[in-house]
């Protein structure tokens, strides 16, 4: 995997003949992956990882230049080659966050119109690995983000077959025709938690008891 990733890092910032030495790319990448997987704060990284400012600066550079997305795509492709991407069951959901400093991809927060926020949508495969991530304004409806997410996958989704179907799972926020269409347009079978299903289940349980 590193042999696939390394050329992208060198192409972005070639080795300099003079001046300060660049940080070790592989060590920096490993530290970034460690932080992403653990949720560790930069100032809590192990000392062997090097200066936190160096790791943060390189992450920002690579993210801005699209290098992080390329690395993500390479990792997902290698995982798929090894049979680690479970295409049969996929899932999509979103989380709402504040945008205190504004930005291009913001919108009025549905729960507080005086504040701006963003919604981050994530699609994963059956083993929990991420396949795409889309950021949009907090006021953008779920279905539109789903359509964008289907077109933003870092690797190509294989064509579903009769003996290898693909299911796309959602919560009740996606219980509408547009979300179902977004799933079927991707040749997936939509599996949506229906609005009112919790109430129906609780009534059945109470009747049994």
PyMOL commands that set and color helices and strands:
alter all, ss='L'
color gray80, all
select helices_A, chain A and resi 2-12+25-38+42-44+47-49+52-64+67-81+142-150+172-174+177-185+197-208
alter helices_A, ss='H'
color red, helices_A
select strands_A, chain A and resi 89-98+107-109+112-125+130-137+167-170+189-192
alter strands_A, ss='S'
color yellow, strands_A
deselect
rebuild
show_as cartoon
